[in-house]
């Protein structure tokens, strides 16, 4: 029988979502699904999430969204966008009966308007308001599959990992999480300038090793200014995007979760630049690590560049900040509004 993985944690007998979970469990079981995490007592980490994806045929996200649940749902969407073969034909349905998932959909909609998400996210993260609707979505995907994400493989062969030591005068490395898909030249120029500034101020530049969008321009800016650049990527994304020229170090990883982990390990600070769902995923991972006291994030600041978008007049990450408000203390990250504030903030906090 197919296996569906339920999100969520049951906090006790008085959990307000317990009844809805019981109804969902009954509907799934009666319809022939085996259920993983039925009791809501399992935790997902970067080290085990890929194994959970491999072991599941579909995913249902329950009401009462937590920061961890948001991370898992966005991760599934990123997998669809990047043609992850382990997600082929696997549905992701969000039961939003309590509207706790609405801020995430608001954020994804804003990123689509700003040009960093090109897919219709509602065709991939399927919304339902009651258990029967969840079953209808699952059945439809089982029959029709996942929509085309509009990405094509260019068949670039992944390279092996390689390592060049940081220069002796290097002050540490800053990881830039950002969009590989945005086409607005203002953002591309900002990314290039940030790469230059990192190099000029003796900071290494760690990135997702993409060639396009802001991600590619950050690497080019650092390389052109003589900086050290490191990056990590996975085979199926390299086949779509290729690898940038000039990397000093590259860490090939089997999945996007171990990719994030090595980028976190190799960095002393993080800049959340304008990006898409992948950048949201990475921000959530950083915050979860901070909240759980993970040693990889101890003493490492997170800086959100909430740039004003010239076309719309809105600040890029306002919807992200609204999404995070219920879960995040102010000391988990710092917000800056101008590009020239980023390096001074890194120097102050590292």
C-alpha positions, 0 to 999 in steps of 0.5 A: 500500500502507498505510504503518506507522511503526515506533518505536525506534532501532537502536544497532548490530549488537549491539542486543538488539532487532535480531532482533525488529525484523527479524522484525517487518519481515518480517511487515509486509512480507510482509503488504503494508505499506510501512514507515517508519523500518525501519532505526530511524535517524529522530528525532521532534521536535515540529516533525516529528511531525505530518507523520509522523502524516499520512504513516502509516496505523498505528504499531507501537512496538517493544521497548526503549522510550526516552523519545522512544518513550514520548512518541510513544505517549502523543501518539498516545493523546492524539490519540485522546482529543481526536478528532484527525481525522488519526488516524482509523482508524489503529492503534497497537500496542505490541510489549512482548516485553521488558516495557519498556512495562509501566511506561507501562501501569501509569501509565495504569492509575493515572490511570484509577483516579484519574479523569483518564483516562476511556477504556480505554487498552488499547483504543487502545494495543494490546498484543502480545507477538510480531509475529504478534499485532501483525499481528492488531491491525492487521488488526482496526483496519483492518476495525473502526476506532478505538473511540469515545473518548466525546467530543462536539464542541460546535462552538465556532468557534476564535478567532484568536490575540490578544496582551496584553503582560505587566504591567510588574511581572510576574515572568515566566510559569509554565506549568501542565500539568494535567487538563481532565477530573478531576471531584474537587472537591479537585483543582478547588479546588487548581487555583483556588488555584494560579491565585490564588497565581500572580496574587498573586505577580505571575506570569503563568499559561500553560495549555492554555486549557481550560474544564474540570477543573483546567485551567479552574479554574487560569485562573479563579483567576488571572483572578479574582485579577487576573492575566495569563493566556495559553494555547494550543489547537488547533481540534479540541480547542476544538470539544470544550472551548471556551475559558475567559473572561478570557484575556489572550493566546491562541495558536491552533496547528494541532496539539498539538505546536506548541501545546506549543512555544509554551507552552514558549517563553512560560514561565519555569517549569513546574508538573506538576499532577495530570493525565492522559495529556496532562500525561504527554505534556507532561512527557515533552516538557519532559524530552526538550527538557532532555536534548537541550539545546533552547534553549527549556528552558535555565534553566527549572525543572520542578516536579512537584506530587506531591499525595496523593490523599485517596480512595486515599491514594497520591501522584498522580505516584508511577507517573510518577516510577517510569516516569521513573527509568531515564532522568532525572537528579535535576536535570531536575525537582523534586518537591514534595508540598504546594501551598504549596511550589510558589511558593517553589520557583518563586522559588528556581529561576527 
